[in-house]
Amino acid sequence: FDIFEDMKSMKLPPDLVTFNLLLETCSNAIECGYAECFDKASSVFDKMQEYQIKPNVASYNMLLFSCSRAARDSGPMIISKCFHILDLMEEDGLLPDTSVFNAMIDACAKSATGNDGVSVGLQILERMSANRIEPDVITYNSLINVCAMSAADGDTNAFANAQEILYMMLKNGVRPNVVTFNSLATIIVRAVQAGEITDPGAAASQGQQVIDMMIQAGVQPNVITYNAILSAVVRAKSGDPGQSQEEIMNIITKMSLTGI
């Protein structure tokens, strides 16, 4: 920004490249923990209008990435800013790419609470469809991660919502990977932590559902999968302690049989 001020003092007019580099600097600073730089990014974008420089796809992408990266510290209000930027982009006849929409969904996971994040994430998916932009495995994995975050806030529909997203993914010909299912397994842990699942048997049953879905999809569970399910069973407090021990031993046996 000092360079920008130097350019002004030397009466050197900034161009599109100048502003895009400033937006990228803000985005990188936010990623390094300086969330307050989102306001600077917005200010840089406003100055583009002041200098009558039309933003391009890169300008908008950097601003949307800044939104995503600032989401954890900025709360739900950042999502409305993302949609506003997206509206401006479309008004300029420009379309963001899949990675930008994925970043917006990631912002939902970081900032929204409960089922609100899932609802907004699905709205973003609809915008992708309206713009004929194909979601990829990261899109769907991010949506399932939003469900995992909602489970931590006590959303009782988180697991069912994640399953619906998985079915949507398969229907659209996008192959899930181990990250997809590990996020599903994480929902069980979060539900236990939120007190929505208290029985070790129920936690183990949902964990088995995840493993069955993985096998059906041709995806091999890994140590993260089993550790998540094991964590859920161990942390579930109610029920018969003997059943809990039995479920734990069953999971450990399955791990050894698969070479983990």
C-alpha positions in Angstrom: 0.0 0.0 0.0 3.0 2.3 0.5 3.8 1.7 -3.2 0.3 2.7 -4.1 0.8 6.0 -2.2 4.1 6.5 -3.8 2.5 6.1 -7.2 -0.1 8.7 -6.3 2.6 11.2 -5.2 4.5 10.6 -8.5 1.2 11.1 -10.4 1.5 7.6 -11.9 -2.1 6.3 -12.4 -2.7 2.7 -11.2 -4.1 0.2 -13.7 -6.0 -3.1 -13.4 -2.8 -5.0 -12.6 -2.0 -2.6 -9.8 -5.4 -3.1 -8.2 -5.4 -6.9 -8.7 -2.0 -7.1 -7.0 -3.3 -5.1 -4.1 -6.4 -7.3 -3.8 -4.2 -10.4 -3.9 -2.0 -8.9 -1.1 -5.1 -8.4 1.1 -6.3 -11.9 0.4 -2.9 -13.4 1.4 -2.8 -11.2 4.5 -6.2 -12.5 5.6 -5.1 -16.1 5.1 -2.1 -15.3 7.4 -4.5 -14.2 10.2 -5.1 -10.5 9.4 -8.9 -10.7 9.0 -9.1 -6.9 9.3 -7.5 -6.7 5.8 -10.9 -7.6 4.3 -11.9 -3.9 4.9 -8.8 -2.9 3.0 -9.7 -5.3 0.2 -13.2 -3.7 0.0 -11.5 -0.2 0.0 -9.2 -1.2 -2.9 -12.2 -2.5 -4.8 -14.0 0.8 -4.3 -11.0 2.8 -5.5 -11.1 0.8 -8.7 -14.5 2.5 -9.4 -13.0 5.8 -8.4 -10.3 5.4 -11.0 -12.9 4.1 -13.5 -11.1 0.8 -13.8 -13.4 -2.1 -14.6 -12.7 -5.2 -12.5 -12.1 -8.4 -14.3 -12.6 -12.0 -13.2 -9.4 -12.0 -11.2 -10.4 -8.9 -9.3 -13.7 -10.4 -8.2 -12.2 -13.8 -7.5 -9.6 -12.2 -5.2 -12.4 -10.3 -3.4 -14.4 -13.5 -3.0 -11.4 -15.4 -1.7 -10.9 -12.6 0.8 -14.5 -13.1 2.0 -13.9 -16.8 2.5 -10.7 -16.3 4.3 -12.2 -13.6 6.6 -15.3 -15.7 7.4 -14.1 -17.3 10.6 -13.6 -14.0 12.3 -16.3 -12.0 10.6 -19.4 -14.2 11.3 -22.5 -14.8 9.2 -22.6 -11.2 7.8 -19.7 -12.1 5.5 -21.9 -14.5 3.6 -24.2 -11.6 2.5 -21.1 -9.7 1.3 -20.1 -12.8 -0.8 -23.5 -12.8 -2.4 -23.3 -9.0 -3.0 -19.9 -9.4 -4.7 -21.3 -12.3 -6.8 -24.3 -10.1 -7.9 -21.9 -7.3 -9.0 -19.8 -9.8 -10.9 -22.8 -11.2 -12.8 -24.0 -7.6 -13.5 -20.6 -7.0 -15.2 -21.2 -10.1 -17.3 -18.5 -12.1 -15.6 -18.7 -15.6 -14.1 -16.6 -17.0 -11.2 -15.1 -20.4 -11.6 -15.7 -23.5 -9.5 -12.9 -22.7 -7.1 -14.6 -19.4 -6.1 -17.9 -21.0 -5.4 -16.1 -23.7 -3.4 -14.5 -20.9 -1.4 -17.9 -19.4 -0.7 -19.2 -22.7 0.6 -16.1 -22.9 2.8 -17.1 -19.5 4.2 -20.4 -21.0 5.2 -18.6 -23.7 7.1 -16.5 -21.2 8.9 -19.1 -18.5 9.7 -22.7 -19.8 9.7 -24.3 -21.6 12.6 -26.6 -24.7 12.7 -28.7 -25.5 9.7 -28.3 -21.9 8.3 -24.9 -22.8 6.9 -26.3 -25.9 5.0 -29.2 -23.8 3.7 -26.8 -21.1 2.3 -24.4 -23.7 1.0 -27.3 -25.2 -1.1 -28.2 -21.7 -2.3 -24.6 -21.4 -3.6 -25.0 -24.7 -5.3 -28.1 -23.4 -7.0 -26.2 -20.3 -8.2 -23.6 -22.6 -9.7 -26.3 -24.5 -11.5 -27.9 -21.3 -12.8 -24.6 -20.2 -14.2 -24.0 -23.7 -15.7 -20.9 -24.3 -13.6 -20.4 -27.9 -12.7 -19.7 -28.6 -9.1 -16.7 -30.9 -8.4 -15.7 -33.2 -5.6 -14.4 -30.3 -3.6 -17.8 -28.5 -3.9 -19.6 -31.5 -2.4 -17.0 -32.2 0.2 -17.2 -28.6 1.3 -21.0 -28.9 1.6 -20.7 -32.1 3.7 -18.1 -30.2 5.9 -20.8 -27.5 6.4 -23.1 -30.3 7.7 -20.3 -31.4 10.1 -20.0 -27.8 11.4 -23.8 -27.6 11.8 -23.7 -30.9 13.8 -21.3 -29.2 16.3 -24.1 -26.6 16.8 -26.6 -29.3 17.6 -28.3 -29.6 14.2 -30.1 -33.0 14.4 -30.5 -33.2 10.7 -26.8 -32.9 9.9 -26.1 -36.6 9.1 -29.3 -36.9 6.9 -28.4 -33.6 5.1 -24.9 -34.9 4.4 -26.4 -38.2 3.0 -28.7 -36.2 0.7 -25.6 -34.2 -0.6 -23.8 -37.5 -1.1 -26.7 -38.9 -3.2 -26.8 -35.6 -5.2 -23.1 -36.0 -5.8 -23.5 -39.6 -7.1 -26.5 -38.6 -9.2 -24.5 -35.9 -10.9 -21.7 -38.3 -11.7 -19.1 -36.9 -9.2 -17.2 -39.7 -7.6 -16.8 -39.3 -3.8 -13.4 -39.8 -2.2 -12.1 -40.8 1.2 -12.4 -37.1 2.3 -16.1 -37.2 1.5 -16.7 -40.1 3.9 -14.4 -38.9 6.6 -16.4 -35.7 6.7 -19.5 -37.9 7.2 -17.8 -39.8 10.0 -16.8 -36.4 11.6 -20.5 -35.5 11.8 -21.0 -38.5 14.1 -18.2 -37.2 16.4 -19.7 -33.7 16.4 -23.2 -35.0 17.1 -21.8 -36.9 20.2 -19.9 -33.7 21.3 -23.1 -31.7 21.0 -25.0 -34.3 23.0 -27.3 -35.3 20.1 -25.9 -38.9 20.2 -25.3 -40.3 23.6 -25.5 -44.1 23.1 -22.3 -45.9 22.0 -24.3 -48.4 20.0 -26.0 -45.6 18.0 -22.7 -44.0 17.3 -21.2 -47.3 16.1 -24.3 -48.0 14.0 -24.0 -44.7 12.1 -20.3 -45.3 11.8 -21.1 -48.7 10.1 -23.4 -46.9 7.8 -20.5 -44.7 6.7 -18.2 -47.7 6.1 -21.0 -49.5 4.2 -21.4 -46.5 1.9 -17.7 -46.3 1.4 -17.5 -50.0 0.3 -20.5 -49.5 -2.0 -18.8 -46.5 -3.6 -15.5 -48.4 -3.9 -13.6 -46.2 -1.5 -11.4 -47.8 1.1 -11.7 -46.5 4.7 -8.5 -45.2 6.2 -7.2 -44.7 9.7 -8.9 -41.3 9.9 -12.3 -42.9 9.2 -11.9 -45.5 11.9 -10.4 -43.0 14.4 -13.5 -40.7 13.9 -15.9 -43.6 14.5 -13.9 -44.9 17.5 -13.8 -41.3 18.9 -17.6 -41.1 18.7 -18.1 -44.5 20.4 -15.6 -43.7 23.2 -17.2 -40.3 23.9 -20.8 -41.4 23.9 -21.5 -41.5 27.6 -24.8 -43.3 28.2 -25.8 -46.9 27.6 -24.2 -50.1 28.8 -20.4 -49.8 29.5 -20.1 -53.4 28.4 -21.7 -52.6 25.1 -19.3 -49.6 24.6 -16.3 -51.9 25.2 -17.7 -54.4 22.7 -18.2 -51.7 20.1 -14.7 -50.4 20.6 -13.2 -53.9 20.2 -15.3 -54.5 17.1 -13.9 -51.3 15.5 -10.3 -52.2 16.5 -10.8 -55.7 15.0 -12.1 -54.2 11.7 -9.1 -51.9 11.6 -6.7 -54.8 12.0 -8.5 -56.9 9.3 -8.1 -54.1 6.8 -4.4 -53.7 7.6 -4.7 -50.4 9.5 
